[in-house]
Amino acid sequence: MLLGAHTSISGGLHKALERGAEFGCECVQIFSKNQQQWASKPLSDDEVADFKTAVERTGIARFFIHDSYLINLGAPEDDKWRRSIEAFKDELERADRLGAELLVFHPGAHLKQMSDEECCDRVADALNEILDGYKGKCKPAIENTAGQGSNIGWRFEHIARIIKGVRRKSMIATCFDTAHAFAAGYDLRTKRAYTATFAEYDKLVGIKKYLRAFHINDSKVELARRVDRHENLGHGHIGLECFKLLVNDKRFEHCIGALETPMETHGGHQADLKMLLKFRKS
């Protein structure tokens, strides 16, 4: 697995690659725009050129993008659902133009106006519309969630149901967040627990067929609390054994992994990445 972190695009998209290279990232995750806004100006030719030059200069050739937190492909209200679809189409085109391999997204939330299953089907319907006629290479990647509020995607069955409803399955990928899985009730603290969790994921979703990326985070909250709170590696409730196993798991050699741990504590991304790279070498 290639290892890196989510890096800031402040000052320009290309700056995210430069920041990653400064502390040894092999890959990065970025936003392609302000994640708290619906609208954004189109990418300019200069922005794309600067970014691709930075790819060559830094050697960080593999990266993925996270979509806006405003997008909800499972929205029960038709106007918000349609707005989310159009925003996601724009995000996917931006990601593809930059050369990203994945656009990671949280499946959505039903806002207690429908069942989990109905919301999953709503997301699949949205993806079918988004991928209809899409000619790019960047794939939407479904991220498992912590199950906070009315969010779906915290059960592996949710992800499996969404994929089942998508017609162009070859254009779908998944991203596994360790902190989200743990908060949702999937134990990762010991080798036995780690093995059981990924066996279930493989059975229900499919590791070889769909899993392409990881968010590598410890958890501030205990098992099955269903609250999304990331912690620096070894300072949360998951512990280090999971991450030692993860970076040396041959099933994930093709994947890219990005830290989303706090920047202000315990040495931030730099210390966490250094630890992961040491685990992988050993």
N, C-alpha and C positions, 0 to 999 in steps of 0.2 A: 504494500500500500504506500502510495505517495502521501507525505504528511505536510500539513501547513496550517493556516489559520484564516479566519475572516479578517480582512484588512480594509482600512478606510479608503474611500475614494476622494476624500477632501483634497482639493487642489487639482483634481483631474483624475479620470479613470486610471490612467497609466501610473499614477502615484501609488495605487494599491499594490501593483506588482513590485515597485521599487521598495515599498515598506516591507513587503514579504521577503524580498531578497536580503534585506538588511539583517534579518535574524534567522535566515536559513530555511525559509519555506521552499518546499518542492512543488507546491500547488497552493492556490488561494481560493477563497470564496469572497465574492464582493456583491454589493448592490450595483445595479447599472444606473440608478437614479435615486432620488430621495425616497426612502421606503415609506415615509409617512404622507406622501402626496399622490393623488391620483394622476394628475397631468405632469408631463415633462416635455421639454423641447426635444425634437428628434436628434439623434446622434449626428454630429457633423462628420464630414469626410476627414477633417483634421483630427478629431477625437479618435476615430477608428484607427487612423494611420499612426497616431502617437501611441495608442495602446498596443498595436501590433509590433511597433518598433521596440517598445518596452518588453514585450514577450521575447523578442530575439536578444535584447540586451541582458535581460535577467535570467533567461533560460527557463522561466516558469511558463511552460507551454500548455499545461493542463490546469484548468480552473473552472469553477462553476459559479452560478449567480443565484442569489435568493430573490424571490419576487417581493413585491410590496406587501406589507402587513395588512393593507386595506382590502386586498382582494379576498373574496369569499365565494368560491365556486359552488358552494353548497347553500348559498343564500336562499331563504324561502321566498323573499319578495322578488317578483320578476324584474323590477327596475334595477335593483341592486345586483341581481344575478347577471343581467345583461351587461351592466357596467363593469362587473368583474371579468366577464368573458372578454370584452373589448380591451380592458386593461392588460389582461394576461396575454392576449394576442400580441399587443404592443411589446410587452416584456420579452416574449419569446422571440420576436423578430430582432429586438435589440441584442439579446443574448447570442442569437445565431450570427448576427453581423459581426460581433466581437470575436466569435470563434469559441464561445463557451460550449462545453459538451452537455451541460445540464442546466435546467432552470428549476431549482428546488422550490417547492411550495407546500404549505400546510393545506390539507384537503379542504377544510371549511368548517362551518358551524351552522347548526339548524336553528339556533336561538329558541329552542323548545317549541318550535312550531311544526315539527314533523319528527318522525322516528329516525334513529341512526341509519337504518337501512335505506329509508327514503332519501336521506341526505347523501348517502354514498351514491345512490343512483343519480341524484341531481348533479353530483360532481362528474360522474361518468358521462352524462349527457353534455355537460359543459366541455369536457375534454374532446368529445366527438366533434362538437362544433368547431373548437379551436384547431383541431388537427385536420379537419376537412379541407383539402386543398393546400395544406401547409407543405412546403417543399424544402424546408431547412433541415439541418442535421442535429441541432440542439434538441434534446429531449426533455419534456416535463418530467420531473422526478418527485414522486409522492413521498413526503417526509412523515414518519410516525410522530404523533403528538403526545403530550403528557395527559391529555384528557381533561384539561381545565375548562370550566364552564360547559358549554354545549358543543365543544369541538369534537369532531369525529377524527378517526385515524389513530386513536390510542389503543385500539385492539387490532391485532394483525388481520383479523377477519374483515375489518373495515377496508383495509388496503386491498385485500384479495377481492372483495366485492367490487370495488371501484375498477380495478384492472379487468375483471370479468366483463364489466359493462362497456369497456372501451373497444372499439372496432379495430383500430390500428395499434394493436398491442406491441408491435415491434418498435413503436415510437414512445413507449412508456418505460420509465426507470423508477427506482426507489432510492431514498436516502435514509439511513438508519441513524437516529439520534440516541446516544447512550443514556443521557440524562432523562429524556422523554420516556424511553422504554422503561427505565427504572421507576420513574414517578407513576407510570401507568400500571405497574405491578409485575413487570418482567425482571426477575432477579438476575444480576450479573456479577455478584460479589465473589463467587468462588468458581473454580473450574467446572464443577458439576452444574452450578446454576447457569453459567455462561453457555455451556454445551446444550443444556435443555432449552434455553431461550432461543438460541439460533437454530436448533433443530425444529422448533415450532415455527419460526419465521420461514425457514426453508420449506417446510411442509405446506404452509398456508399461502405464502407469497412467492417464494422461489429465489434463492440466492444467486445461482448461476445465471438465470434468465433475466432478472430485474435489478438486483442490488448493484449500484455503481458508486455510491458515495456514503461517507459517514460524517456526522457531526460528533466530535469527540469531546465529551463534557462529563465532569463529575456532577453530582446532584446535591444541592443544599437541603433537599427534603428527603424524608425517609421513603422506603419502598411503599408503592401504591398510594401515595398521598394525592396524586393527580394535580400537582402544582408544578409549573414550569419555572424552575430556579436553577441556573447553572452555577457550578463551583469549580475552582481550580483543581487539577488532578491530584488525588490523594488527600484533599482537604474536605471532601464530601462524604456521602454515605455509601458510594459505590466502592471506593478504595482503589488501590493500584493494580490488583491482580487482573481485573478485567482488561485494562489497557495493555498490560504485558501480553496477554493472550491475543488481543485484537490485532496489534501491529505485527504479530508473527503468524497470524492465521493465513495459511496458504490459499484458502478459499477467497480471500479478499485482496490478493496481490494485484488484481486489475483495478482496484478501487482507488479513489482519492478521498482523503480525510482532512477535515478542517476543524481546528479548535474554535469554540465560541465561548471560551472560559473568560471570567472577569479579567480586565486589563490592569486594574488598580491594586490587586492583591497578590501576594505570594509570587511575585516576579512576572505575573501576567502570561501572555502567550509565549513570550520568549523562553521562560523557565519551563512551561509545560511542553513546548516543542522539543527543547533540549532533552527533557526526560523521555519523551516518546522515541526520539531518535536513538537514545542510549538503549532503551528497551529493545528496539528493533535490531540493533547491532548485536546484542547479547543473545 
